[in-house]
Structures are given as structure tokens and as C-alpha cells.
Amino acid sequence: MVKYLALSTAIVVGGAILATAWVHRDLIRIKIASVYAGSPKPGEANVPVAGGAAPLRGDAPWALSALPDCLIQTSESTGPRSYVRAHLPPGAVPIAPPARLVYGNCAISIVGDEAYVRRGNDRLRIPPHVRFYRAADLLVMIRETPDSAELRVYQPVK
């Protein structure tokens, strides 16, 4: 009897672990993608990949966070639109599209309610609905989805 109880407990716990991993698979994928998407930090060797590294392409709401040689993310707020908008830095001024912003070797083209990021051969798109703001020496991005919003604050690399 104890043997069957232990076996059924192991099956339930294992199932719960697998279900949790399945639910959070997108978060895991984003973390993995962002690790490989960034450039080396100062002092790290830039080791070329055999045959050269493949350029980054695709939709990436986190694109600016993956480019530490251009911008450094200093904060992030996620939640309902009213909560996120309350975290806009004081004096933030909207950047009206169309606009082109350049930080280091990164260019951000704001077109309508989406943005395109170029760095060398990398081409990333920040999907709709995204808005940018300037506040002092900061770049602020708010991206809204039907369910929530996220605000990311970036400081340009000097």
C-alpha cells in the first residue's frame, strides 16, 4: 500500500513540474534567446563562431534589452496600463513616429505603433503596440498588449 502511495505521489509531483515548465516555456525561451542575443561585455573576448555568427532576425519585444553595447535597461514595470503609465519617469515626452533614433551602432526606426532595430546585420522588430518617450538622458518604451502593458527604461551607453 505504501509503495503505491509513494508511486502516485511521484507521478503527481512530476506532472506538476512538467505542467509548470510547459506554462512558462515562453519565459524560458526569451531568457535563452536574450543570453545569446547580446554582445560581449567590456573585457570579454569576442570569440567568433565557426562560419560567423548568424544575424538576429525576427519579432523581439525585448530587442533593446539584448543590445548592451547600445542601451542598458535600468528598470521594468509590468501590469495594467494605468500601473505601467504611473511609472513613466518625470518629464517624459513622447517621440512621435516616424522617427529614427541612433545609440552607438544601433538604429531604431519608429514606424506607426511598431519599431525596427538595426545593429550591423541584425534586424529585429518590436511588435505593436509600442510607444517611445524621452526623459532626461533616458529612452523609455511602453508596449501594450490586450491583457497588459510593460514599460522598460534604458540608459544609452556612453
FENSUL-V915071 format. One line per field, one symbol per residue. phi: phi as a letter, one per 30 degrees, with the letter a starting at -180 (. if undefined). psi: psi as a letter, one per 30 degrees, with the letter a starting at -180 (. if undefined). burial: 1 if it has 24 or more other ideal C-beta (glycine too) atoms within 12 Angstrom, else 0. A space follows every 50 residues. Layout:
BEGIN
phi = ???
psi = ???
burial = ???
END
This chain:
BEGIN
phi = .ddddddddddddddddddddddcdddddddddddddddddejddcddde iiddddbkdaeceddcbddcbcdcabbbldedddddcddeidcdcdddbb cbbhccbcccbicbbbcbbhddbbccdecbbcbcbhccccbccccecabb cbcbcddc
psi = eeeeeeeeeeeeeeeeeeeeeeegeeeeeeeeefeffllklkfkkjjkkk gkkkkkkakjfgeffgiffekkkflkkkaleeeeffgkkkgkkkjklklk kkjbgkkjjjjbgllkkkjbfkjkkjlljkkllkjbglkkkkkklffalk kkkkkkk.
burial = 00000000000000000000000000000000010011100000000000 00000100011111111111111100100000010011100000100000 10100111110001111110010111000111111001111111000011 11110100
END
